[in-house]
Amino acid sequence: MKIYQFYRRQALDMKLDEAWDFFTSPYNLNQITPDFFHVSITSKVPERIYSGLMISYKIVAVFGLPMDWLSEVSHCDEYKRFVYEQRVGPFKFLSHEVALTPLDKGVVMEDIIFYVMPFGWFGRLFHRLLIGRKLNQIFDTRRDYLHARWGSPE
């Protein structure tokens, strides 16, 4: 079993509370992802996330095929970090941590993702041919959107 790791870091010219409110809202996912990755929330979501919160989605990500996804907020250290873990979805395992660190001006946002593809050697091949590239596209779009909206601190 191969465990993949993905890491991104970005400094943004925004206040910590603004960053927390933006990144913890699942309703902002479609703003920060490319058009091929559409997310529809199918469960009730409170105004504030908390550890143990389950969120269900319909996702259209690869080949235009809709799929169900269920994630749990497994960790939530307010204004510091939160972790979404896939409970039902296309990966054998997926954990996505978003960490926020205040700067003198702005914040640093880090995405730390660990995931395992299903289907053994076929999943690893599918990752090499498509999934790895799609993951980079998703986070390139996210980086570009965030930079255009907030810029970098000086």
C-alpha positions in Angstrom: 0.0 0.0 0.0 1.4 3.4 -1.0 0.7 6.4 1.1 0.7 9.6 -0.9 1.5 13.0 0.7 0.6 16.4 -0.7 1.7 19.7 0.8 1.0 23.3 -0.1 1.9 26.5 1.8 0.7 30.0 1.0 1.0 33.4 2.8 -2.1 35.5 2.5 -2.9 39.2 3.4 -5.9 38.4 5.6 -6.6 38.5 9.3 -6.6 35.2 11.2 -10.3 35.3 12.1 -11.2 36.1 8.4 -9.0 33.1 7.3 -10.6 30.8 9.9 -14.2 31.8 8.8 -13.4 31.4 5.1 -11.6 28.1 5.3 -13.9 26.4 7.7 -17.0 27.0 5.6 -17.7 24.1 3.3 -19.8 26.6 1.3 -16.6 28.2 0.0 -15.3 25.0 -1.7 -16.6 25.7 -5.2 -15.0 29.2 -5.1 -11.6 27.7 -4.6 -11.7 24.7 -6.9 -11.6 24.3 -10.7 -14.8 23.9 -12.7 -14.3 20.2 -13.1 -14.6 19.6 -9.4 -18.1 20.6 -8.3 -19.2 20.1 -4.7 -22.8 20.1 -3.5 -23.4 19.8 0.3 -26.2 17.3 1.0 -26.3 17.6 4.8 -27.1 20.3 7.3 -24.0 22.2 8.2 -23.8 24.5 11.2 -22.2 28.0 11.1 -19.2 26.7 13.0 -17.4 23.4 12.5 -16.5 21.2 15.4 -14.7 17.9 16.0 -17.0 15.0 15.1 -19.0 17.0 12.6 -20.0 14.8 9.6 -20.6 16.5 6.2 -22.0 14.7 3.2 -21.5 15.9 -0.4 -22.2 15.0 -4.0 -19.0 15.6 -5.9 -18.4 15.6 -9.6 -14.6 15.3 -10.0 -13.3 12.8 -12.5 -14.8 12.1 -16.0 -17.9 14.1 -14.9 -19.1 11.2 -12.7 -21.1 12.1 -9.6 -20.1 10.4 -6.4 -21.0 10.5 -2.8 -18.5 11.7 -0.2 -18.8 11.8 3.6 -16.2 13.6 5.6 -15.7 14.0 9.3 -14.0 17.0 11.0 -11.8 14.8 13.1 -9.8 17.7 14.8 -10.7 21.3 15.3 -8.3 23.6 17.1 -10.1 26.9 16.7 -8.1 29.5 14.8 -5.2 27.1 14.4 -6.1 24.0 12.4 -8.8 21.5 11.4 -8.7 18.1 9.8 -11.2 16.6 7.4 -11.1 12.9 7.0 -13.0 11.0 4.3 -15.3 8.4 5.8 -17.0 7.5 2.4 -15.6 8.4 -0.9 -13.2 7.5 -3.8 -10.1 7.1 -1.7 -9.2 4.2 0.5 -8.0 6.8 3.0 -7.8 10.6 2.9 -6.9 13.1 5.6 -6.7 16.8 4.8 -5.3 19.2 7.5 -5.6 23.0 7.1 -3.2 24.8 9.4 -3.3 28.6 10.0 -0.4 30.5 11.4 -0.6 34.2 12.1 2.1 36.5 10.8 2.8 40.2 11.7 0.8 41.0 8.5 -1.5 38.2 7.3 -1.5 34.4 7.8 0.2 31.3 6.5 -2.1 28.6 5.3 -0.8 25.1 5.0 -2.6 22.1 3.3 -1.3 18.8 4.5 -2.9 15.8 2.8 -2.3 12.1 3.2 -4.2 9.6 1.0 -4.2 6.1 -0.2 -5.6 5.0 -3.6 -8.0 2.0 -3.7 -7.5 -1.0 -6.0 -3.8 -1.8 -5.4 -1.5 -1.5 -8.5 -4.4 -0.3 -10.6 -5.1 2.6 -8.2 -1.4 3.5 -8.2 -1.4 3.6 -12.1 -4.6 5.7 -12.1 -2.9 8.1 -9.7 0.2 8.4 -11.9 -1.9 8.9 -15.0 -4.7 11.2 -13.7 -5.3 11.7 -10.0 -1.9 13.3 -9.1 -2.3 15.8 -11.9 -5.9 16.6 -10.9 -4.9 17.1 -7.3 -2.3 19.6 -8.4 -4.9 21.4 -10.6 -7.3 21.7 -7.7 -4.6 23.3 -5.4 -3.2 25.5 -8.2 -6.7 26.9 -8.7 -7.0 27.3 -5.0 -3.7 29.2 -4.8 -4.6 31.4 -7.7 -8.0 32.3 -6.4 -6.7 33.1 -2.9 -3.9 35.2 -4.2 -6.2 37.2 -6.5 -8.6 37.8 -3.6 -6.2 38.5 -0.8 -2.7 38.8 -2.2 0.4 38.2 -0.2 1.4 40.1 2.9 4.2 42.6 2.3 
